[in-house]
């Protein structure tokens, strides 16, 4: 999963919310793949907003997900071709509802203490406890899972079958004992086994990581002794993509994820790049009883009125494709199309009729109302979508205004948008991208407890989806894919939420090369280039 990658813009890894494996190197970059590497130095990259609290188990932010990979390891990793490879664990097995993993020898935390199977069990039990309200519960760790340790053996007991449990564990960061004992240190520091240690935080400006020596338990045995790894990584807060693109071209940055017209400009330059497949446009409606979106007719009409094909072209600057599934981050567990035949269509005339039939009539000012309540909508979108996102948001707003809605459109960065949808709840429509690779990782965001008790920030209650997902979860892996896709179609048909635009997102490099995987930049893959 790409993070959770709830992820867009300079932090596409793709969230949350979860975040896309399978990135590959491309671009010339002065033949970066063949260029000589240089030991040490500083690798400088960007993120689009201040990440806030850096606790890796308490955020669905793509920025926190990317930063966390420098300081924290998961139990398993996913290779570029989608295969599970070692992480903190060297062996793993699933037997029904029992998952057994063997931790490697000699693993240490940044403070020098050993990381044990007992520490791993404590991590699983913390995330698995609903009282702790980790947004990773239900996404990377199945609800009801508990863990025990015996020597180097970690045993996770599942409450129900979980067909993609190992893929989830490959995205769950492990915190060392010191951080588990005092989580306040995680907000602006690190307590992990990763290849780097967090050494400086300047809010709204940058964070700095310093390379650890003796690190040998990275993805498939990657180590910090590899020639060309930087001694230091600086991640700058830089919201403006054009500025980031210019700095790449001038040598002021080593890496940045860029969308839209600036990406097209960089593609034509002599820069190194990696790519990730990602959902870029995803429409969510707030189902709370006091919000207009609680009326299915409103959600349906707002969807029918849009020209989703044109919206996708504007959002992606003509470089994207239509959304087809929710779990689109490589390696995709269940390829297919749960969207195209389910999304409500018909255009403006159909949308107007849908509202009329439901009692939403236009007043003298053109704004529709029902039982004295005007159709007033708060639309918030992620500014990390770049200039294409702003243009697409304006297009959607004008369409809904023509339909008879009074729309307030607001752009927010990644951190502020998560605060709005998970916190204040003061929104009716949002473009918030959840990038996942297996359909079970979608469940806590579209069903179950609402925020703040759970991740269901849109307050969705779709019985047909829940029934289908429950049936699919009892099947073995990809055997349930058709059932998973059918369940997703219920969400789309009911206009609860739907992806409407996909794009291959590029992370460009100058003076360095790297690979993309569960995040835009895999820390152990970075190599500084000579000259």
N, C-alpha and C positions, 0 to 999 in steps of 0.2 A: 504494500500500500504506500501510496505516496503520502505522505504524511497522513496524518491527517493532516493530514494534509488537507487542511483546508488551505488551498494554496493558489496564489496567483502572482502575477507580476514578477518582480525581482526575486521573489521567494518561491516561485513555482518549484515544487518538488513533486512537488507534488508531492493540506492540509493536510489532516485532519487530516485533518483532519486529516493523510493520510495520507499520504500520502503516497513513483513509477520506476520500475526497474528497466533494464534493457537499454540504457543510454549508450550511444556509441560515438566514438570520436569521428569528427569530420572536419572539413575545412582545411585549408592549406596551412596557415599559421607558420609560414616559412618552413614547411615540412616538419611541423612540430613533433610528429610521431617518430621521426628519425633524428631529430636534433639532439645534440649532446646536452646532458643535464649538469646542473651545478648544485653542489651541496649547500645547504643552509639558505640564508636570506629570508626575506619577508614576503609572504604571499598575501595580497590584498584583494578582497572581494567585497560585494555589496549586499545589503538587504534593504527592502523598501520602507521599513518603519522600525521604530524602536520596539524591541520584542517584549519589554516589560519583565515580568517574573520569569526567570530562566529555569525554574524547576522543570525537568524534562518530562515528569509524569503528571504535571498539573496544567498542561496547556495543549490546545488543539491547533496552535499557530504553526504555520509552515516555517516561519523564521526560527521559532524555538526548536522545531524539529531538525532544521539544518544545523543550527548551532550545537544542539545536543549531540550530534554525531561526532563532533570533535572531542568531546570529553567523556562520552558514555558509549558503552557497547551493548548490543543485544545478545541474547543467548545464541541466536543463529543469524546467518546472513543470507542474502539472495544474490546469486551471481547474475551477470548481465543477460544470460540466456534463460533466467528464471529458475535455475536449480538452487536448492537449499545447500549452503556450504557452512563450514564451521564458524563459530564466533567464540563466545565464552564456553560454549559446549562443543565437544569434539564428537560425541555420539548422541543419537536421539532415536526414539522409537515411540510409535503410537499403537496402543493395544486397547481398542474400544474406547473407554473413557479415561484411560490412564496414559499419561505422557511421561516418559522417562528420558532424562537427559544426563549425560556425564560431563561434568565440568573439567576443563583442561587443568594441567598442573602449572604452578608458578605464576598464576595471575595475581597481579597486585594493583592496588588503587594508587591514585596520585600521591596520597599521603604515606605510601609505603606499606600499608597494611594489606594482608592477603584478602582476596575475594573468594568466598567459599560458596558451596551449594546452599548452606544455611542462609547466607546473605541473599542469594537468588530467591529462595523460598520466602524470605521476608519481603522482597520486592513484589512477588506475585500476590502475596496475602495483603499487602498494602493497596495495590491497584484493585485487587478483587473485592475489597471491602467497600460496599456502596456508601458507607458513612464518610469515606475520604473524598468522595466526589471526583475521582480522577476521570477526565474525559477519555482516557484510554480503555476504560472498562467497557466491554461490549464491542470495542473496535479492534483492539489488538489482543485482548484477553477475554475469553468467553465468560459471561456472568455466571457466578456460582463456583468458579474454579478456585481451588485451594491447593497449597503446596506444602510438602515436607521434605526434609533432607536427611540423608544417611551417608556420612563421609562425603565423597565427591559426587554422589548420586542425588539428583533432584527429581522428585516425583510430583507431577501436577495431576490432580484428580478433577475431572470435569463433571459438572452437574448434568450435562446432556451432551449428546454427540456434537462435535464441532469439526466439520469437514476440512476447514482450512486453518486449524489451530497453529500449526507450525509456521505458516506464512505470517500469522499475526505476531508470534513470538519474535520473528525476524525484524519487527519494527518496535518492539517494546524495550526501551532503554533501562539498563540496570544501574541502580544507585548503590554506592558503597555504604558500609555500616555507619560511618560518621554522618553522612547526609541523611540516612534513615532515622538516626537518633535525633538530629536537629535539622529539620528541613528548612529552617530560616537561612542556613548558609547557602542553600541552593538558589535562592532568589537572585543573588548577585555574585555567586561563586560556583565552584563545581566540586563534586565528590564522586568521581567515576574511575573506571578502568581504561578509558579511551586513550588514543595516541597523543592527545593534547590535554593540557590543563589550562583552565581559565585563569588568567593572571591580571586582567584589567577590564573594568567596565566604566565607560564614560557615557551616561545616559544621553540618548538622542544623538550620539556622535559615533562611537565605535566600541567594539569589544576586542580583546586580544587573547590569543591562545598561544601557549609555549609548548614545544615538542617535548615529549617524555622519552628518556632513554630506556632501553631494555624492553620495549613493548613488542611482543611477538605473537599475540593472539587475535590479530585482526581478521578481516574476512578471508577465509580459506588460508589462514596462517600468515597474513600480511604483517610486516613489522615496521618499526620506526627507524630501522637501520638501513633502509633502502636508499641507494644513492639518489640524490635530487630532492629529497623531502625537505620542505622549508623548516627552519628553526622556529619560525613565528608565523602565525596567521592573524591578520587584522581584518575584521569585518566591519565595514563602514555603513552607517545609516545614510542612504542616498535615495530619496523618493523620486527624483527626476531622472527618467530613463535617458533622455537626450544628453544630460550631463554625464551619466555613466557611460554612454556610448562614446562620447567625445574623449573621456578619460581613458577608455580602452585604446582608442586609436592613437592617443598621445603618449601612452605608456604609463599613465598615472594609476591604472588598475590592472590587476592580473586576471580578474574574472567578474562577470556580471551576467545575469539572466535578463534578456531584453525581448520585448514584444513589439508588434506593430511596425510602423515605418522605419524606426531605428534599427530593428532587427534586419529588415531588408537591406538597409544601408550597410550594416556590418557583414552580412552574408556576402556582399560583393567585395569586401576588403580581404586582406591577407591575414585573417585571424583564425586561430584554432577554435573549434566549437564541438560541443556534445549536444545531443538532442534527447528529449523526453516526450513521450506522448501523454497528453493530459486533457481532461475536461477543462475548458476555459470559461464557458458560459453555462450557468446553472441557475434556474429560476425557482425560488422558494416563496411560498405564501404563508402568512401567519394565520393559523387556524383558531386563535383565541376567540372566545365567544363574543367579546366586545369589539373585535376587529372585523372589517368588511369581508376578509378572506375566510371567515367561518362559514359564509354562504357559498356552497359549491357553484352556484350560478355565477357569482362574481369571479371566482377563480377561472371557471370555464370561459367566460366572456373575455376576460383579460388576455387569456391565451389565444382564443379564436381571433381576436382583433389583430394580433401581431403577424407580420410577415416574417416568420422565423428564419427563412432562408436569407432574406435581406439583412436581418438582424445579425445573423452569424457572419455574413460577409463584412459588415461594418465593424463588428467586434474584432475580428481576426485580420482586418485589413486585406481581405480576400485570400488569406493563406490557410484558412481552416476548413473543416468539414462539419457536417451536421452531427449532432450528438446521437448516439445509438444505444449506449448502455451507461449505467451509473458507474460500474467498475471498469474504467477504461485505462487505468494506469498499468503499464507493462510491468511484470508479466501478467496478462489478463487471464484470470482463471476461467471465466465463462464468456467467451466472445459470442456476439450475436446482436440482435436488434430488439430491444424492449420498448423503443420509443416511437419509431416512425408511424406505425399503424395505430398507436394508442393516443397520440397527442390530439387534443381537440382542435379542429380546423373549421374553416368556413368564411373567414374574413370578417370585415367590419359589419356587413349586413347580418350575418349569423350571430355575431356578438351582440348587436343591438337587440335582436329578437330574443336572445337568451336572457338578457336583462329585463326586457319588457315582460316576458312571460313570468319572471320571478318577482315582479312588482317594483322594479327600479325604473322610475319614470323621470324624464328630463324636465327641469324647471325652466323658467324664463331666462335664466343665466346659462343654460346649457348643462348645468351640473345635475346629475341624476340623484334621486333620493328614494328611500323606502321607509314608510311609516315615520316620516319626518326626519330621518337620519340621512344626511348627505353622503355620497360616495366619495369620501375623502381618503386619500392613500398617501402613506409615507413610504417612499421608495429609496432604499439605501443600496449603493453599489460600491464595490471595492476599487479605490483609485489605483491600485496596483495593476489594474487591467489596462492602464496606459491611455493614450489618446483615442485608441479604438474603442475602449470601454466607455469613455466619456461620450463619444459620438453615438454609440449604440444606446446608451442610457437616455440620451436626449431624443433619439428616434422612438424608443419605447414610450417615453413620457408624452411626446406629442401624439402618438397613436391613442394612448389611454385618455388623454385630454379630449381628443376628437370623439371618443366613445361616450364621454360624459362624466369622466372622473376629475376630481380636483386633486392633482398630484403635486406633492412636494418631493423633489429629487435632491438627494444629498450624497456626495462622494465621501467615503471614509477610508483611511488606511486600514491595513490588516488588523492591527491591534484594536483600533477604535471600533471597527465593524464587529469584531468578536465580542467586545464589551456591550455593544448595542443588542445583538441577537441573543446572547447568553445572559445579559444583565438586565438592562432597562426594559427590553421587549417592546420598545417604542418604534415599531416598524410594521409594515403591511406586506411589502414585497422586497426581497433582497436578492442580489446576485452574489452568492457566496459559494465558492467552488470547493466541493469535497472530492478529493482524488483518492480513490481506493482501487485495489486490484482484484479483490474477491468480494462477491455480493454480500456475504455475511457481515462484512465490515460496515455496511450501510445501515444495518438494523437499528443500532441505538440512536441514530439521527432521524429516523422516520417512524419510530414506534417507541412504546414504553414511556418511562418518566420524562417529564419536561424539565427544562432548565429551571432552577439550578440543581435539582435532585438528579437529573439525567441529561443526556445530550440532545433530546428531542426538542430543540429550540423553536421549531415551527408548530409544536403542539399537534402533530399529525396523529390521527386515530383512524386508520384504514383497516377494517377487519379483514377484507379480502387479501390485502398484502400480508398481514400478520399470519393468516392461515397458510398462505402459500409459502412464506419464508420458514414457518415452523415445519412444514412438510419437507421442504428442500434441505433443511438443516439435519434432518434425520437420515439423509442419503449420503453415500460415500463420495466425497470430492466432486469431480466433474460429472458424476452420474446424475446429480441434481440440477445441472445447469439449465435445462429447459424449464424446470419448475421455478428456479430462481428468476429467470427472465420473465416468466409469466407473472410472477408476483410483482416484479418491478413495473410491469405494464399497468397493473392496477393503480399504482401511484400516479402514473402519467395520465391515464384515462380520467382519473378523478381530479386532475390538475392540482395535485398536492405539491409536487416538485418534479422538475424534469431538466435534464441536460439538453441544451440546444446548440452548443458549439464545442467542437474539439479542435485542438491544434497541436502540432509538433513544436515544442518550445525549445529554443536554443540558449545554451549558456556559452558565452564567448570567452576566449582566453587570449591573453597577450603575455609573452614571456614565461608561459607555463602551460602544461597540459594536465589533464585530469580526466576522470571518468564519472558518469552519472549512474545512479542506481536508485536506491530508496529515497535519495535526496539528490538535489541538483549537482552537488559536488561530493564525491566520496573522499573523505580526508586522507586515507592511506594511498589514494591513487595520485595525489598531487606530486608533480615533478617540476621543479624550477629549471628553466632552460639557460644554457650558457650563451653569452654574447648579447 
